[in-house]
Each structure stands twice: as structure tokens, then as C-alpha cells.
Amino acid sequence: MNQTALVTGANKGIGYETARQLAQQGYTVWVGARDRGRGEKAVDAQSSAGDVRFVSLDVTDEASISRAAAHIEAAPSAHSTPSHPPKVPSRRSLRSPTPPRRRS
């Protein structure tokens, strides 16, 4: 079974390394990045690790999230079966939890 992973910020740092390691483990990895040039450069650099693909994604923009989800779902071999596409969280679920209030 082919598993799919979407890694945001995968064009550098921890995201880059996470994407590389997932690809080596057999995942189809989508490199989500706002900057197309940097994202595609990361995909090119990681292509020897496995199936690594680029998707334009700005996690602060709900329309961008929807476009990325549609792109991934429509891609061939992006998930194991057409009846089980990858789930993309809503913008609300991506927000950081509200920190507890300090008592004075």
C-alpha cells in the first residue's frame, strides 16, 4: 500500500529532512511550500530518495489549502485507493491552541 505524506515547509530545515526520510521509507511525499522555486529545488534535490512531488501551499491561506488538497487528490498514484483520498485538515484545526491565561 502506498502512503502519502504532505510536509509543509519541506524546502528547508526540519521539513526538508522529514520529507527526505519519509520518501526513503516509501511514502509519496508532497513538498508543500509557498515559494515555487525553492519547493521545486527541494524536490529535485530529494528525488533520489523516492517519490517526492511539489505542491504550492500557503498554510495561512484557506484557498491555497483547498487548491493543494484538490491537486494532491487528483494526482495519479498519490494515494492507495481513489475511495480513500488523503484528509486535509481544516484551517480551524491548524490553529495553535489558545494558551492558558495567567493568574495574577
GIQUI-V276878 format. One record per residue. N is the residue number from 1. PSI is psi in whole degrees, -180 to 180 (none if undefined). OMEGA is omega in whole degrees, 0 to 359 (NA if undefined). Layout:
N:PSI:OMEGA + N:PSI:OMEGA
This chain:
1:132:179 + 2:126:178 + 3:149:182 + 4:139:176 + 5:137:173 + 6:120:181 + 7:115:179 + 8:148:181 + 9:28:186 + 10:9:179 + 11:-3:178 + 12:165:172 + 13:-141:183 + 14:-39:178 + 15:-40:179 + 16:-49:182 + 17:-38:177 + 18:-47:179 + 19:-44:181 + 20:-46:182 + 21:-39:177 + 22:-41:178 + 23:-40:179 + 24:-27:179 + 25:3:175 + 26:3:178 + 27:149:163 + 28:117:186 + 29:127:175 + 30:120:176 + 31:108:179 + 32:122:181 + 33:148:177 + 34:-38:184 + 35:111:183 + 36:-45:182 + 37:-47:180 + 38:-37:178 + 39:-46:180 + 40:-34:176 + 41:-41:178 + 42:-41:178 + 43:-45:179 + 44:-42:181 + 45:-29:184 + 46:-3:187 + 47:-27:179 + 48:-17:180 + 49:-23:181 + 50:-152:183 + 51:95:182 + 52:130:185 + 53:156:179 + 54:141:170 + 55:131:177 + 56:127:185 + 57:126:171 + 58:108:186 + 59:-8:177 + 60:0:184 + 61:111:184 + 62:-37:179 + 63:-39:178 + 64:-40:178 + 65:-44:179 + 66:-43:179 + 67:-42:180 + 68:-44:179 + 69:-45:179 + 70:-40:180 + 71:-46:181 + 72:-44:180 + 73:-33:182 + 74:-14:184 + 75:139:177 + 76:141:177 + 77:23:181 + 78:-20:178 + 79:169:189 + 80:-42:180 + 81:145:180 + 82:-24:181 + 83:-7:180 + 84:68:180 + 85:160:179 + 86:144:179 + 87:133:179 + 88:127:182 + 89:152:176 + 90:162:179 + 91:-38:180 + 92:-41:182 + 93:-15:179 + 94:-14:181 + 95:147:176 + 96:145:177 + 97:151:178 + 98:127:180 + 99:151:180 + 100:149:179 + 101:143:176 + 102:140:177 + 103:138:180 + 104:none:NA
